[in-house]
Amino acid sequence: MNMKNISTEQCKNRAFDPQDSPYGSRNYDPDVLQLEEKEKLNQHKIVLRHENEAYMYNHPEIRGLVSIMLRRNKISRRHRYFLEKKPSRVEEVQELCAAYFGRPRGTIAAELLDYLLEIKHQGAIVAELRREVASTATEAVEKPLDPEHRQ
């Protein structure tokens, strides 16, 4: 049964295709829903996708954090790409994300500021990140390193 309709034409150039079975659905049965329910579900997916894209557009810092994390995984000793190979288990991705975002806030703020300046973003978030990076740098100068952590 072909489910393509006018609503799906709006998503022609997008990664989403309503005919694709849901990711991770082992026993997906497309005949369980009636045609009207399928169309409502597809319309809901389209609206949700537009809302998500609008949110990402209005919050470049979120896109920046994800982009930075995916560009390089600087936590790894080998400085390899974050998803260089397919993870063997879901927990591995969660561990990499936790390690990446578990770094000092000032480090993450500095990387995010660099990203936003690179894409020429102007906004309140840039000014706030500049203040945070400056205050983090001031704190680092005021607090000498613990002798145990010196190299």
C-alpha positions, 0 to 999 in steps of 0.5 A: 500500500502506498502511503505517500500523499501531499503531506509527505511531499513537504518532506521530500528533501528530508531524511524522514520518509513515512514509509520507513519502518520505525527504527528499532521496531522488531515486529513493526506491522504497518497494517495495524493502523487504519489509513486515516490513522497513518495519515494523522501519524505522518502529519504529526511526524512532519509537524514535530520535525518542523518544531524540532528544526525551528528549535535547533535554528533558535538555539545554535548553542545546542547544534554547536554542542552536538557538532563539536562533540561529533567533530572530535572526541578529545577525551580519547587518548588517540584523539579519534573521531567520535563515531569513527566506527559503529559502537558495539553497544549503546552504552558505549555511546552514552559513556563517550557522551558522558565523558565529553560533557563531564569535562570542566564547564569552562572548557566546554564554554570555550569550545562552544564560543569558538564554534559560534564565532566560527559560524558568525553567530551574534546573540546574547549567548555569545556575550554570556559565553565570553563572560563565562570563559573570561571568569573561568580564565580569571579563576584559573590564574587566581587558583594555583594548581594542586602540587599533586596535579602538576606535571 
